[in-house]
Amino acid sequence: MRHGDKVNNLSRTHSHRVALFKNMASALITHKRINTTLAKAKALKSFIEPLITKSKLNTTHSRRIVFSYLQNKEAVTELFDVISAKVANRPGGYVRVIKIGFRKGDGAEIAMIELVDFNELYSVTKSPTSDAAKQRTRRGGKKIVTTGATDAMVSEPVIIMDEPTSDDVVLADQEISDDIVVFEETPEAVVEETPEAMVEETPEAVVEETPEATVEEVAEAVIEETPEVAEIIAEEEPVAVIHEEPADDSAVTEEVAENDEEATEEEESSEGDKTEA
């Protein structure tokens, strides 16, 4: 029983399986891409990636170790001279497995295994100008001046701050004043507040204050102020008559004399009537 055995034997003996991996690894190094069954591609991936990692150190000892696995001088030379330069900056994951369908004869699942750095369709190459980020400037803000570098093609941005002028300050104040929004009272506030204020406060003020203020105070005011007004009128009338029409002494004496004469004549006439009778 193969409990816990994670190695896929591929229905082959050890010697047959090692020979299979040698031939497939040499073909992959030479052609950079091969088609095989999915099971063989996954097994080959775990076999060839340690050899590619070993090729990064180009020494005689490393070449002899890789040759002991491949047993192919042309494949070893290609691996150390061409492939190692391409994968120098990649920390593992040198090959990829892509499923491409099923085989017609027996229906086995077919996959393509290839070296990642030799696929130009999937690899993304950065242009020298793409590293320099395009920076946009805002009106009246920061200005960016690029200086040409002699050793590198990447331009270094230099930020220069402009000092604000009086015109900029005036424009900024105008923009701030334009942005200020004046909120006016809407009819909603009037409609909401009017019932509460009018309905609740009006009865209290009218009902409670009217009897006390109107009836009592008005009566006291009428009672207290009437004698004073009468006295003022009585005092002012005689003074006004005396000053406006002064009495004449001669006319008064003449009238008094006439009245006395009339009175004496009436007395005399009345006495004469009495005597005749």
DRENPA-3360 file (N, C-alpha, C; in nm, 2 decimals, always signed):
BEGIN
1 = MRHGDKVN = +0.08/-0.12/+0.00/+0.00/+0.00/+0.00/+0.09/+0.13/+0.00 ~ +0.04/+0.24/-0.06/+0.12/+0.36/-0.08/+0.06/+0.47/+0.01 ~ +0.03/+0.44/+0.13/-0.02/+0.54/+0.22/+0.08/+0.65/+0.25 ~ +0.04/+0.78/+0.23/+0.13/+0.89/+0.25/+0.24/+0.91/+0.15 ~ +0.23/+0.84/+0.04/+0.33/+0.85/-0.07/+0.28/+0.96/-0.16 ~ +0.35/+1.08/-0.16/+0.31/+1.19/-0.24/+0.37/+1.20/-0.38 ~ +0.46/+1.10/-0.41/+0.53/+1.10/-0.54/+0.44/+1.02/-0.64 ~ +0.42/+1.08/-0.76/+0.34/+1.01/-0.86/+0.44/+0.92/-0.94;
9 = NLSRTHSH = +0.43/+0.80/-0.93/+0.52/+0.70/-1.00/+0.49/+0.69/-1.15 ~ +0.38/+0.74/-1.19/+0.35/+0.74/-1.33/+0.34/+0.60/-1.39 ~ +0.32/+0.50/-1.31/+0.31/+0.36/-1.35/+0.44/+0.31/-1.41 ~ +0.55/+0.36/-1.36/+0.68/+0.32/-1.41/+0.78/+0.29/-1.29 ~ +0.88/+0.22/-1.32/+0.98/+0.19/-1.22/+1.07/+0.31/-1.20 ~ +1.16/+0.30/-1.10/+1.24/+0.42/-1.07/+1.33/+0.45/-1.19 ~ +1.40/+0.35/-1.24/+1.49/+0.37/-1.35/+1.42/+0.43/-1.48 ~ +1.31/+0.37/-1.50/+1.23/+0.42/-1.62/+1.18/+0.57/-1.59;
17 = RVALFKNM = +1.14/+0.59/-1.48/+1.10/+0.73/-1.44/+1.21/+0.83/-1.45 ~ +1.33/+0.80/-1.40/+1.44/+0.89/-1.41/+1.48/+0.91/-1.55 ~ +1.48/+0.81/-1.64/+1.52/+0.83/-1.78/+1.41/+0.92/-1.85 ~ +1.29/+0.90/-1.81/+1.18/+0.99/-1.87/+1.20/+1.13/-1.83 ~ +1.24/+1.16/-1.71/+1.26/+1.30/-1.67/+1.38/+1.36/-1.73 ~ +1.49/+1.28/-1.75/+1.61/+1.33/-1.82/+1.57/+1.38/-1.96 ~ +1.50/+1.30/-2.04/+1.47/+1.33/-2.17/+1.38/+1.45/-2.18 ~ +1.27/+1.45/-2.10/+1.18/+1.56/-2.10/+1.24/+1.69/-2.06;
25 = ASALITHK = +1.33/+1.69/-1.96/+1.40/+1.81/-1.91/+1.49/+1.87/-2.02 ~ +1.57/+1.78/-2.09/+1.66/+1.82/-2.19/+1.58/+1.88/-2.31 ~ +1.46/+1.82/-2.34/+1.38/+1.88/-2.45/+1.32/+2.02/-2.41 ~ +1.28/+2.03/-2.28/+1.23/+2.16/-2.24/+1.34/+2.27/-2.24 ~ +1.46/+2.23/-2.20/+1.57/+2.33/-2.20/+1.60/+2.37/-2.34 ~ +1.60/+2.28/-2.43/+1.63/+2.31/-2.57/+1.52/+2.38/-2.64 ~ +1.40/+2.34/-2.63/+1.29/+2.40/-2.71/+1.21/+2.51/-2.63 ~ +1.23/+2.52/-2.50/+1.16/+2.62/-2.41/+1.01/+2.59/-2.39;
33 = RINTTLAK = +0.96/+2.49/-2.46/+0.81/+2.46/-2.45/+0.78/+2.33/-2.51 ~ +0.71/+2.24/-2.43/+0.68/+2.11/-2.48/+0.53/+2.07/-2.44 ~ +0.47/+1.98/-2.51/+0.34/+1.93/-2.48/+0.35/+1.79/-2.43 ~ +0.28/+1.76/-2.32/+0.27/+1.62/-2.26/+0.15/+1.61/-2.18 ~ +0.13/+1.49/-2.12/+0.01/+1.48/-2.03/+0.03/+1.56/-1.91 ~ -0.09/+1.59/-1.84/-0.09/+1.68/-1.73/-0.01/+1.62/-1.61 ~ -0.02/+1.49/-1.59/+0.05/+1.42/-1.48/+0.20/+1.43/-1.50 ~ +0.25/+1.41/-1.62/+0.39/+1.41/-1.65/+0.44/+1.56/-1.64;
41 = AKALKSFI = +0.36/+1.66/-1.68/+0.40/+1.80/-1.67/+0.42/+1.84/-1.53 ~ +0.33/+1.80/-1.44/+0.34/+1.84/-1.30/+0.46/+1.77/-1.23 ~ +0.49/+1.64/-1.27/+0.61/+1.57/-1.22/+0.73/+1.63/-1.27 ~ +0.74/+1.67/-1.40/+0.86/+1.74/-1.45/+0.89/+1.87/-1.39 ~ +0.78/+1.94/-1.35/+0.81/+2.08/-1.29/+0.89/+2.06/-1.16 ~ +0.85/+1.97/-1.08/+0.93/+1.95/-0.95/+1.07/+1.89/-0.98 ~ +1.09/+1.84/-1.10/+1.22/+1.78/-1.13/+1.32/+1.89/-1.18 ~ +1.27/+1.98/-1.27/+1.36/+2.07/-1.34/+1.38/+2.20/-1.26;
49 = EPLITKSK = +1.29/+2.25/-1.18/+1.31/+2.38/-1.11/+1.43/+2.38/-1.02 ~ +1.46/+2.27/-0.94/+1.59/+2.27/-0.86/+1.71/+2.28/-0.95 ~ +1.71/+2.22/-1.07/+1.82/+2.23/-1.16/+1.84/+2.38/-1.21 ~ +1.73/+2.45/-1.24/+1.74/+2.59/-1.29/+1.80/+2.67/-1.18 ~ +1.75/+2.65/-1.05/+1.81/+2.73/-0.94/+1.96/+2.70/-0.92 ~ +2.00/+2.58/-0.95/+2.14/+2.54/-0.93/+2.22/+2.61/-1.04 ~ +2.16/+2.64/-1.16/+2.24/+2.70/-1.27/+2.27/+2.85/-1.25 ~ +2.20/+2.91/-1.15/+2.23/+3.05/-1.12/+2.38/+3.07/-1.07;
57 = LNTTHSRR = +2.43/+2.97/-1.01/+2.57/+2.98/-0.97/+2.66/+2.90/-1.07 ~ +2.72/+2.98/-1.16/+2.79/+2.92/-1.27/+2.93/+2.88/-1.23 ~ +2.94/+2.76/-1.17/+3.07/+2.70/-1.13/+3.08/+2.56/-1.18 ~ +3.21/+2.51/-1.18/+3.23/+2.37/-1.23/+3.15/+2.27/-1.15 ~ +3.15/+2.29/-1.02/+3.08/+2.20/-0.93/+2.93/+2.20/-0.96 ~ +2.87/+2.32/-0.99/+2.73/+2.32/-1.02/+2.70/+2.25/-1.16 ~ +2.79/+2.27/-1.25/+2.77/+2.21/-1.38/+2.78/+2.06/-1.37 ~ +2.87/+2.01/-1.29/+2.88/+1.86/-1.28/+2.76/+1.80/-1.21;
65 = IVFSYLQN = +2.70/+1.87/-1.11/+2.58/+1.82/-1.04/+2.46/+1.82/-1.14 ~ +2.44/+1.93/-1.22/+2.33/+1.93/-1.32/+2.36/+1.82/-1.43 ~ +2.48/+1.80/-1.47/+2.51/+1.70/-1.57/+2.48/+1.56/-1.52 ~ +2.49/+1.54/-1.39/+2.46/+1.40/-1.34/+2.31/+1.37/-1.35 ~ +2.23/+1.48/-1.35/+2.08/+1.45/-1.37/+2.04/+1.45/-1.51 ~ +2.10/+1.53/-1.60/+2.05/+1.54/-1.74/+2.13/+1.45/-1.83 ~ +2.26/+1.43/-1.81/+2.34/+1.35/-1.90/+2.33/+1.40/-2.04 ~ +2.34/+1.53/-2.06/+2.33/+1.59/-2.19/+2.42/+1.72/-2.18;
73 = KEAVTELF = +2.53/+1.72/-2.26/+2.62/+1.84/-2.25/+2.56/+1.96/-2.32 ~ +2.49/+1.94/-2.43/+2.42/+2.06/-2.50/+2.32/+2.12/-2.41 ~ +2.24/+2.04/-2.34/+2.14/+2.09/-2.25/+2.20/+2.17/-2.13 ~ +2.31/+2.11/-2.08/+2.38/+2.18/-1.97/+2.43/+2.32/-2.01 ~ +2.49/+2.32/-2.13/+2.55/+2.45/-2.18/+2.44/+2.55/-2.20 ~ +2.33/+2.51/-2.26/+2.21/+2.60/-2.28/+2.16/+2.65/-2.15 ~ +2.15/+2.56/-2.05/+2.10/+2.60/-1.92/+2.18/+2.70/-1.85 ~ +2.32/+2.69/-1.85/+2.40/+2.78/-1.78/+2.44/+2.91/-1.85;
81 = DVISAKVA = +2.43/+2.90/-1.99/+2.47/+3.02/-2.06/+2.35/+3.11/-2.10 ~ +2.23/+3.05/-2.13/+2.12/+3.13/-2.18/+2.01/+3.14/-2.07 ~ +1.97/+3.03/-2.02/+1.85/+3.03/-1.93/+1.89/+3.10/-1.80 ~ +2.01/+3.07/-1.75/+2.04/+3.13/-1.62/+2.04/+3.28/-1.62 ~ +2.08/+3.34/-1.73/+2.08/+3.49/-1.74/+1.94/+3.54/-1.74 ~ +1.85/+3.47/-1.80/+1.71/+3.52/-1.81/+1.64/+3.51/-1.67 ~ +1.67/+3.41/-1.59/+1.60/+3.39/-1.47/+1.68/+3.44/-1.35 ~ +1.78/+3.52/-1.37/+1.87/+3.56/-1.26/+1.79/+3.64/-1.15;
89 = NRPGGYVR = +1.69/+3.72/-1.19/+1.62/+3.80/-1.09/+1.49/+3.74/-1.05 ~ +1.46/+3.62/-1.09/+1.33/+3.55/-1.05/+1.35/+3.46/-0.94 ~ +1.29/+3.47/-0.82/+1.31/+3.39/-0.71/+1.21/+3.26/-0.71 ~ +1.23/+3.18/-0.81/+1.15/+3.05/-0.82/+1.04/+3.07/-0.91 ~ +0.97/+2.96/-0.94/+0.85/+2.96/-1.03/+0.90/+2.99/-1.18 ~ +0.99/+2.90/-1.22/+1.05/+2.92/-1.35/+0.97/+2.87/-1.47 ~ +0.88/+2.77/-1.44/+0.80/+2.71/-1.55/+0.65/+2.72/-1.51 ~ +0.57/+2.72/-1.61/+0.42/+2.72/-1.59/+0.36/+2.60/-1.67;
97 = VIKIGFRK = +0.25/+2.55/-1.62/+0.17/+2.44/-1.68/+0.04/+2.50/-1.72 ~ +0.00/+2.48/-1.85/-0.13/+2.52/-1.90/-0.20/+2.41/-1.96 ~ -0.33/+2.38/-1.92/-0.41/+2.28/-1.98/-0.45/+2.32/-2.12 ~ -0.44/+2.22/-2.21/-0.48/+2.25/-2.35/-0.59/+2.16/-2.40 ~ -0.64/+2.06/-2.33/-0.75/+1.98/-2.37/-0.72/+1.83/-2.35 ~ -0.78/+1.74/-2.43/-0.78/+1.60/-2.41/-0.72/+1.53/-2.54 ~ -0.65/+1.43/-2.52/-0.59/+1.35/-2.64/-0.70/+1.27/-2.70 ~ -0.70/+1.26/-2.83/-0.80/+1.19/-2.91/-0.80/+1.03/-2.88;
105 = GDGAEIAM = -0.68/+0.98/-2.88/-0.67/+0.83/-2.87/-0.73/+0.77/-2.74 ~ -0.67/+0.81/-2.63/-0.71/+0.76/-2.50/-0.78/+0.86/-2.41 ~ -0.80/+0.98/-2.46/-0.87/+1.08/-2.38/-0.79/+1.14/-2.26 ~ -0.66/+1.12/-2.26/-0.57/+1.17/-2.16/-0.57/+1.32/-2.16 ~ -0.56/+1.39/-2.05/-0.56/+1.53/-2.04/-0.42/+1.58/-2.08 ~ -0.41/+1.67/-2.18/-0.29/+1.72/-2.23/-0.26/+1.86/-2.17 ~ -0.13/+1.89/-2.14/-0.09/+2.02/-2.09/+0.04/+2.06/-2.16 ~ +0.06/+2.19/-2.16/+0.18/+2.25/-2.21/+0.26/+2.30/-2.10;
113 = IELVDFNE = +0.39/+2.27/-2.09/+0.48/+2.32/-1.99/+0.59/+2.41/-2.06 ~ +0.61/+2.52/-2.01/+0.71/+2.62/-2.07/+0.78/+2.70/-1.97 ~ +0.89/+2.76/-2.01/+0.97/+2.85/-1.93/+0.90/+2.99/-1.93 ~ +0.89/+3.04/-1.81/+0.81/+3.16/-1.80/+0.88/+3.28/-1.87 ~ +1.01/+3.30/-1.86/+1.08/+3.41/-1.91/+1.10/+3.41/-2.06 ~ +1.06/+3.30/-2.13/+1.08/+3.29/-2.27/+0.94/+3.30/-2.35 ~ +0.84/+3.33/-2.28/+0.71/+3.35/-2.34/+0.69/+3.51/-2.35 ~ +0.70/+3.56/-2.48/+0.70/+3.70/-2.50/+0.56/+3.75/-2.49;
121 = LYSVTKSP = +0.46/+3.67/-2.51/+0.32/+3.71/-2.51/+0.28/+3.75/-2.36 ~ +0.32/+3.67/-2.26/+0.28/+3.69/-2.13/+0.38/+3.79/-2.05 ~ +0.50/+3.80/-2.10/+0.60/+3.88/-2.03/+0.57/+4.03/-2.06 ~ +0.58/+4.11/-1.96/+0.56/+4.26/-1.97/+0.69/+4.33/-1.96 ~ +0.73/+4.40/-2.06/+0.86/+4.47/-2.06/+0.83/+4.62/-2.04 ~ +0.89/+4.67/-1.94/+0.87/+4.82/-1.91/+0.97/+4.90/-1.99 ~ +0.91/+5.00/-2.06/+0.99/+5.10/-2.13/+1.06/+5.20/-2.04 ~ +1.17/+5.25/-2.08/+1.24/+5.35/-1.99/+1.16/+5.47/-1.95;
129 = TSDAAKQR = +1.07/+5.51/-2.05/+0.99/+5.63/-2.01/+0.87/+5.60/-1.93 ~ +0.83/+5.47/-1.91/+0.72/+5.44/-1.83/+0.75/+5.45/-1.68 ~ +0.88/+5.45/-1.65/+0.91/+5.46/-1.50/+0.89/+5.60/-1.45 ~ +0.91/+5.70/-1.54/+0.89/+5.84/-1.50/+0.74/+5.87/-1.50 ~ +0.69/+5.89/-1.38/+0.54/+5.91/-1.36/+0.51/+6.05/-1.42 ~ +0.40/+6.05/-1.49/+0.35/+6.18/-1.54/+0.27/+6.25/-1.43 ~ +0.32/+6.37/-1.39/+0.26/+6.44/-1.29/+0.19/+6.56/-1.34 ~ +0.07/+6.59/-1.30/-0.01/+6.70/-1.35/+0.00/+6.81/-1.25;
137 = TRRGGKKI = +0.00/+6.94/-1.30/+0.01/+7.05/-1.21/-0.12/+7.12/-1.21 ~ -0.15/+7.18/-1.10/-0.28/+7.26/-1.08/-0.24/+7.41/-1.10 ~ -0.34/+7.48/-1.15/-0.32/+7.62/-1.18/-0.29/+7.70/-1.05 ~ -0.18/+7.77/-1.05/-0.15/+7.85/-0.94/-0.09/+7.77/-0.83 ~ -0.06/+7.64/-0.85/+0.00/+7.56/-0.74/+0.14/+7.53/-0.76 ~ +0.18/+7.40/-0.75/+0.32/+7.36/-0.76/+0.36/+7.35/-0.90 ~ +0.49/+7.38/-0.93/+0.54/+7.36/-1.06/+0.65/+7.25/-1.05 ~ +0.65/+7.17/-1.15/+0.75/+7.06/-1.15/+0.85/+7.08/-1.27;
145 = VTTGATDA = +0.98/+7.08/-1.24/+1.08/+7.10/-1.34/+1.16/+6.98/-1.34 ~ +1.18/+6.92/-1.46/+1.25/+6.79/-1.47/+1.39/+6.82/-1.52 ~ +1.49/+6.76/-1.46/+1.63/+6.78/-1.49/+1.68/+6.65/-1.56 ~ +1.75/+6.66/-1.67/+1.80/+6.55/-1.74/+1.91/+6.48/-1.67 ~ +1.90/+6.35/-1.65/+2.01/+6.27/-1.59/+2.10/+6.22/-1.69 ~ +2.23/+6.22/-1.66/+2.33/+6.17/-1.76/+2.35/+6.02/-1.76 ~ +2.34/+5.97/-1.64/+2.37/+5.82/-1.62/+2.24/+5.74/-1.64 ~ +2.12/+5.80/-1.61/+2.00/+5.72/-1.62/+1.90/+5.81/-1.70;
153 = MVSEPVII = +1.81/+5.74/-1.76/+1.71/+5.80/-1.85/+1.59/+5.85/-1.77 ~ +1.58/+5.82/-1.64/+1.47/+5.86/-1.56/+1.49/+6.00/-1.51 ~ +1.39/+6.09/-1.54/+1.41/+6.22/-1.50/+1.36/+6.24/-1.35 ~ +1.43/+6.32/-1.28/+1.40/+6.35/-1.14/+1.32/+6.47/-1.12 ~ +1.20/+6.46/-1.06/+1.11/+6.58/-1.05/+1.17/+6.67/-0.94 ~ +1.17/+6.80/-0.97/+1.21/+6.90/-0.87/+1.09/+6.99/-0.85 ~ +1.05/+7.01/-0.72/+0.93/+7.09/-0.69/+0.97/+7.23/-0.64 ~ +0.91/+7.33/-0.71/+0.94/+7.47/-0.68/+0.81/+7.53/-0.63;
161 = MDEPTSDD = +0.81/+7.59/-0.51/+0.70/+7.65/-0.46/+0.69/+7.80/-0.49 ~ +0.58/+7.85/-0.55/+0.57/+7.99/-0.58/+0.51/+8.07/-0.46 ~ +0.57/+8.19/-0.44/+0.52/+8.27/-0.33/+0.39/+8.34/-0.38 ~ +0.29/+8.34/-0.29/+0.16/+8.40/-0.33/+0.18/+8.55/-0.34 ~ +0.12/+8.61/-0.45/+0.12/+8.75/-0.48/-0.01/+8.81/-0.42 ~ -0.01/+8.95/-0.43/-0.13/+9.02/-0.39/-0.25/+8.98/-0.47 ~ -0.23/+8.96/-0.60/-0.34/+8.93/-0.69/-0.40/+8.79/-0.66 ~ -0.31/+8.70/-0.62/-0.36/+8.56/-0.58/-0.44/+8.57/-0.46;
169 = VVLADQEI = -0.40/+8.66/-0.36/-0.47/+8.67/-0.24/-0.61/+8.73/-0.26 ~ -0.62/+8.83/-0.35/-0.75/+8.89/-0.38/-0.84/+8.79/-0.45 ~ -0.78/+8.71/-0.54/-0.86/+8.61/-0.61/-0.91/+8.50/-0.51 ~ -0.82/+8.46/-0.42/-0.86/+8.36/-0.32/-0.97/+8.41/-0.23 ~ -0.96/+8.54/-0.19/-1.07/+8.60/-0.11/-1.20/+8.60/-0.19 ~ -1.19/+8.64/-0.32/-1.32/+8.64/-0.40/-1.38/+8.50/-0.41 ~ -1.29/+8.40/-0.43/-1.34/+8.27/-0.44/-1.41/+8.22/-0.31 ~ -1.35/+8.26/-0.20/-1.41/+8.22/-0.07/-1.54/+8.29/-0.05;
177 = SDDIVVFE = -1.55/+8.42/-0.09/-1.68/+8.49/-0.07/-1.78/+8.44/-0.16 ~ -1.74/+8.39/-0.28/-1.84/+8.33/-0.38/-1.89/+8.20/-0.33 ~ -1.80/+8.13/-0.25/-1.85/+8.00/-0.20/-1.94/+8.01/-0.08 ~ -1.94/+8.12/-0.02/-2.03/+8.14/+0.10/-2.18/+8.14/+0.06 ~ -2.25/+8.06/+0.12/-2.39/+8.04/+0.09/-2.48/+8.09/+0.20 ~ -2.57/+8.19/+0.17/-2.66/+8.24/+0.28/-2.79/+8.16/+0.28 ~ -2.82/+8.11/+0.39/-2.94/+8.03/+0.40/-3.05/+8.12/+0.45 ~ -3.16/+8.13/+0.38/-3.27/+8.21/+0.42/-3.38/+8.12/+0.49;
185 = ETPEAVVE = -3.46/+8.18/+0.57/-3.56/+8.11/+0.64/-3.67/+8.07/+0.54 ~ -3.71/+7.95/+0.54/-3.81/+7.90/+0.45/-3.95/+7.91/+0.52 ~ -4.05/+7.89/+0.44/-4.19/+7.89/+0.50/-4.21/+7.78/+0.60 ~ -4.12/+7.67/+0.59/-4.14/+7.56/+0.68/-4.12/+7.60/+0.83 ~ -4.02/+7.69/+0.85/-4.00/+7.73/+0.99/-4.11/+7.81/+1.04 ~ -4.17/+7.90/+0.96/-4.28/+7.98/+1.00/-4.40/+7.90/+1.03 ~ -4.43/+7.80/+0.94/-4.55/+7.72/+0.95/-4.54/+7.63/+1.08 ~ -4.41/+7.59/+1.11/-4.40/+7.50/+1.23/-4.41/+7.58/+1.36;
193 = ETPEAMVE = -4.35/+7.70/+1.36/-4.34/+7.77/+1.49/-4.47/+7.85/+1.52 ~ -4.55/+7.89/+1.41/-4.66/+7.98/+1.43/-4.77/+7.91/+1.52 ~ -4.81/+7.78/+1.49/-4.91/+7.72/+1.57/-4.88/+7.71/+1.72 ~ -4.75/+7.68/+1.74/-4.71/+7.66/+1.88/-4.71/+7.79/+1.96 ~ -4.65/+7.90/+1.89/-4.65/+8.02/+1.96/-4.78/+8.09/+1.98 ~ -4.86/+8.09/+1.87/-4.99/+8.16/+1.87/-5.09/+8.08/+1.95 ~ -5.10/+7.95/+1.94/-5.20/+7.88/+2.01/-5.18/+7.87/+2.16 ~ -5.05/+7.84/+2.19/-5.02/+7.82/+2.33/-5.01/+7.95/+2.42;
201 = ETPEAVVE = -4.94/+8.05/+2.36/-4.92/+8.17/+2.44/-5.03/+8.27/+2.44 ~ -5.11/+8.28/+2.33/-5.22/+8.38/+2.32/-5.32/+8.37/+2.43 ~ -5.38/+8.25/+2.46/-5.48/+8.24/+2.57/-5.43/+8.28/+2.70 ~ -5.31/+8.24/+2.73/-5.25/+8.27/+2.87/-5.24/+8.43/+2.88 ~ -5.19/+8.49/+2.78/-5.16/+8.64/+2.79/-5.30/+8.71/+2.79 ~ -5.39/+8.67/+2.71/-5.52/+8.75/+2.70/-5.61/+8.72/+2.82 ~ -5.63/+8.58/+2.85/-5.72/+8.55/+2.96/-5.67/+8.59/+3.09 ~ -5.55/+8.57/+3.12/-5.50/+8.60/+3.25/-5.48/+8.75/+3.28;
209 = ETPEATVE = -5.42/+8.82/+3.18/-5.39/+8.96/+3.21/-5.50/+9.05/+3.19 ~ -5.60/+9.02/+3.11/-5.71/+9.12/+3.07/-5.79/+9.16/+3.20 ~ -5.84/+9.07/+3.28/-5.92/+9.11/+3.39/-5.84/+9.20/+3.49 ~ -5.72/+9.16/+3.52/-5.64/+9.24/+3.62/-5.60/+9.37/+3.56 ~ -5.54/+9.37/+3.44/-5.48/+9.49/+3.39/-5.59/+9.59/+3.34 ~ -5.69/+9.54/+3.26/-5.78/+9.63/+3.19/-5.89/+9.68/+3.29 ~ -5.95/+9.60/+3.37/-6.07/+9.64/+3.45/-6.02/+9.71/+3.57 ~ -5.92/+9.66/+3.65/-5.88/+9.72/+3.78/-5.80/+9.85/+3.75;
217 = EVAEAVIE = -5.70/+9.84/+3.66/-5.62/+9.95/+3.64/-5.69/+10.07/+3.58 ~ -5.78/+10.04/+3.48/-5.86/+10.15/+3.42/-5.95/+10.21/+3.52 ~ -6.02/+10.13/+3.61/-6.10/+10.20/+3.71/-6.03/+10.29/+3.80 ~ -5.91/+10.24/+3.85/-5.83/+10.32/+3.94/-5.78/+10.45/+3.87 ~ -5.74/+10.43/+3.74/-5.70/+10.55/+3.66/-5.81/+10.65/+3.65 ~ -5.93/+10.60/+3.62/-6.05/+10.70/+3.60/-6.08/+10.77/+3.74 ~ -6.08/+10.68/+3.85/-6.12/+10.74/+3.98/-6.01/+10.84/+4.03 ~ -5.89/+10.81/+4.01/-5.78/+10.89/+4.06/-5.76/+11.02/+3.98;
225 = ETPEVAEI = -5.77/+11.01/+3.85/-5.74/+11.12/+3.76/-5.86/+11.22/+3.74 ~ -5.98/+11.18/+3.77/-6.10/+11.27/+3.74/-6.10/+11.39/+3.83 ~ -6.08/+11.38/+3.96/-6.08/+11.51/+4.05/-5.97/+11.60/+4.01 ~ -5.86/+11.55/+3.98/-5.75/+11.64/+3.94/-5.78/+11.72/+3.82 ~ -5.84/+11.65/+3.72/-5.87/+11.72/+3.60/-5.98/+11.83/+3.62 ~ -6.08/+11.79/+3.71/-6.18/+11.89/+3.74/-6.13/+12.01/+3.81 ~ -6.04/+11.99/+3.91/-5.98/+12.10/+3.98/-5.90/+12.19/+3.89 ~ -5.82/+12.12/+3.80/-5.74/+12.20/+3.71/-5.83/+12.29/+3.62;
233 = IAEEEPVA = -5.95/+12.24/+3.57/-6.04/+12.31/+3.49/-6.10/+12.43/+3.57 ~ -6.14/+12.40/+3.70/-6.20/+12.50/+3.78/-6.11/+12.62/+3.81 ~ -5.98/+12.58/+3.83/-5.88/+12.68/+3.86/-5.85/+12.77/+3.74 ~ -5.85/+12.70/+3.62/-5.80/+12.77/+3.50/-5.91/+12.87/+3.44 ~ -6.05/+12.83/+3.46/-6.15/+12.91/+3.40/-6.16/+13.05/+3.45 ~ -6.17/+13.08/+3.59/-6.18/+13.22/+3.63/-6.06/+13.30/+3.60 ~ -5.94/+13.24/+3.60/-5.82/+13.31/+3.57/-5.83/+13.36/+3.43 ~ -5.88/+13.27/+3.34/-5.88/+13.31/+3.20/-5.98/+13.42/+3.17;
241 = VIHEEPAD = -6.10/+13.42/+3.24/-6.21/+13.52/+3.22/-6.16/+13.65/+3.28 ~ -6.09/+13.65/+3.39/-6.04/+13.78/+3.45/-5.94/+13.84/+3.37 ~ -5.85/+13.76/+3.31/-5.74/+13.82/+3.23/-5.79/+13.86/+3.10 ~ -5.88/+13.79/+3.04/-5.93/+13.83/+2.91/-6.02/+13.95/+2.90 ~ -6.11/+13.96/+3.00/-6.21/+14.08/+3.00/-6.19/+14.15/+3.13 ~ -6.10/+14.25/+3.14/-6.08/+14.33/+3.26/-6.20/+14.42/+3.28 ~ -6.24/+14.44/+3.40/-6.36/+14.53/+3.44/-6.32/+14.68/+3.43 ~ -6.42/+14.76/+3.37/-6.40/+14.91/+3.36/-6.47/+14.97/+3.48;
249 = DSAVTEEV = -6.40/+15.05/+3.57/-6.46/+15.11/+3.69/-6.56/+15.22/+3.65 ~ -6.54/+15.30/+3.55/-6.63/+15.40/+3.52/-6.76/+15.34/+3.47 ~ -6.76/+15.24/+3.38/-6.88/+15.18/+3.33/-6.96/+15.12/+3.44 ~ -6.89/+15.06/+3.54/-6.96/+14.99/+3.65/-7.03/+15.09/+3.74 ~ -6.97/+15.20/+3.76/-7.03/+15.31/+3.85/-7.15/+15.37/+3.78 ~ -7.14/+15.39/+3.64/-7.26/+15.44/+3.57/-7.37/+15.35/+3.58 ~ -7.35/+15.22/+3.56/-7.45/+15.12/+3.56/-7.52/+15.11/+3.70 ~ -7.43/+15.12/+3.80/-7.48/+15.12/+3.94/-7.58/+15.24/+3.97;
257 = AENDEEAT = -7.53/+15.35/+3.92/-7.62/+15.48/+3.94/-7.75/+15.46/+3.87 ~ -7.75/+15.41/+3.74/-7.87/+15.40/+3.67/-7.96/+15.30/+3.74 ~ -7.91/+15.20/+3.79/-7.99/+15.10/+3.86/-8.05/+15.16/+3.99 ~ -7.97/+15.24/+4.06/-8.03/+15.31/+4.18/-8.14/+15.40/+4.15 ~ -8.12/+15.48/+4.03/-8.23/+15.57/+3.99/-8.36/+15.49/+3.96 ~ -8.34/+15.38/+3.88/-8.46/+15.30/+3.85/-8.53/+15.25/+3.97 ~ -8.45/+15.21/+4.07/-8.50/+15.15/+4.19/-8.58/+15.26/+4.27 ~ -8.53/+15.38/+4.28/-8.59/+15.49/+4.35/-8.72/+15.52/+4.28;
265 = EEEESSEG = -8.72/+15.53/+4.15/-8.84/+15.56/+4.07/-8.95/+15.46/+4.10 ~ -8.91/+15.33/+4.10/-9.01/+15.23/+4.12/-9.07/+15.24/+4.26 ~ -8.98/+15.27/+4.36/-9.03/+15.28/+4.49/-9.13/+15.40/+4.51 ~ -9.09/+15.51/+4.44/-9.18/+15.63/+4.45/-9.32/+15.60/+4.39 ~ -9.31/+15.53/+4.27/-9.44/+15.50/+4.20/-9.52/+15.40/+4.29 ~ -9.46/+15.31/+4.35/-9.53/+15.22/+4.43/-9.59/+15.29/+4.55 ~ -9.52/+15.38/+4.61/-9.58/+15.46/+4.73/-9.69/+15.54/+4.69 ~ -9.69/+15.60/+4.56/-9.80/+15.68/+4.52/-9.92/+15.60/+4.49;
273 = DKTEA = -9.91/+15.49/+4.45/-10.02/+15.40/+4.43/-10.09/+15.36/+4.56 ~ -10.00/+15.34/+4.66/-10.06/+15.30/+4.79/-10.14/+15.42/+4.85 ~ -10.09/+15.54/+4.83/-10.16/+15.66/+4.89/-10.29/+15.68/+4.82 ~ -10.30/+15.67/+4.70/-10.42/+15.68/+4.62/-10.53/+15.58/+4.66 ~ -10.48/+15.47/+4.69/-10.57/+15.36/+4.72/-10.62/+15.39/+4.86;
% end
